[in-house]
Amino acid sequence: MKPATAAKKLGVYLEATPEEFRAGVVSRDELNELQANPPEWLRELRRNGPHPKQLIAQKLGISTSGLARAGITEALTTDQINAIKDENPDWLVRERETYQEFRAEEARLKEKARLDEE
């Protein structure tokens, strides 16, 4: 598979991976090995980042669209994410509320669809 696909499956920011990872092709066996026995570079990326947008959004409790609305377009480190959480800016509070409303509506619609099937 392409390195971008493997990085996504590993939950890491592709541009922060070693050059040999980005330049090659990752087999299913290699991916399984990286997941089962992550090398130090992978453990370090997972621990400290920089992290991909999906993971940043997850750690902040918002959507990736919320990140874009906030103007966050770059990968962030764990320390940067924690600083945002500690600061708890107005935009983060709003985006968390919006995301929770979206999730609640999604759950309501899913339950309605389930009941309609019965």
N, C-alpha and C positions, 0 to 999 in steps of 0.2 A: 504494500500500500504506500501511498505518498506520505512523505514526512508530515504534511499538514494534517492528514487524517489520523496518523498515529499520535501526533501531539494532542489533538482534540480528544482522542480516546484516553490518553494519559492525563488529561486535564492540565496541560502546561502551555505556556506561550511559546509558539514555534521559534520566534526570533531570538529567544533566550536559550534555546537548546544548543549543544555543541555543533560545530560545523559538520562533523562527520555524520551526525544524525540528520541534519537538514539536507545534506548533499546526496544521501543514499535512498534506498528503498527499504522499507521495514516489512519483513515477512510476518505472518501471523504468529509463528513460533517465537520470533524475536520480540514481538509485542507482548506475548504471554510471559516471556522471560523478564522483560522490563517491568511488567506488572507484578510478577511474583517476587522478583529480586531486584528492586530498583537500585541502580548505581548511585553513587554519591551525588552526581550532578542532578539527577532526577529528584532525589530526596530533598536537596537544597532548593530546587525550583518549586517544589510542592510546598515546602515550609515557608520560604521567604519571597517567592516570586522573582521576577514580575509575573503577574497572573493574567490570563486572558479575560476578556470582557464578561463572558458568561459567569466565570468564577467570582469576579469582582462584584457583579450584580447579586449573585447568590449570597456572598458574605455580607453585603450591605442590606439584603432583604428587599431588593427592588428588581425591576425588570431591566433588560439591556436597553430598552427604549428610554427608561428613566435615566440611565447613565448618559445617553446621548443628549437628552434634554438638559442635563446638568453640565454638559460640555466636557464630559470625561470621555476622551477618545483614545487615550494611550493606556498601555498596560500599567498596572500599579503594583507596588510591592506590598507585602503584608503590613509593614510599618505605615505606609501611606493609607491603606485601607483602615487600619486601626485609628489613625489620626482623624480621619473623616468620621468614623463612628464616635470617637470621643468628643469631637466638636459638635456633632449632631446638628448640622446646619438646617435651616428652614427647608431647603430643597429636598434634603434627605427625609425629613419628617413627611412632607407632602408626597414624595414618591413612594414611601412605605405605605402610606394610607391608600394611595391609588392602587398599588400592587395588591394590598389586602382586599380592597373592594373587587378588583378583577378576579382574584382567586375565589372569593365568596360567590360571585356571580357565576363563575365557571363551575363551581361545585353545585350550585343551585340548578343550573341547566343540565348538568350530568344526572343529578337525582331526578329531575323532571323527565328526562329521556328514559331513565330506568323505569320510572313509574308508568310512563306511557306504553312501554313494551309489555307490561304485565297484563 
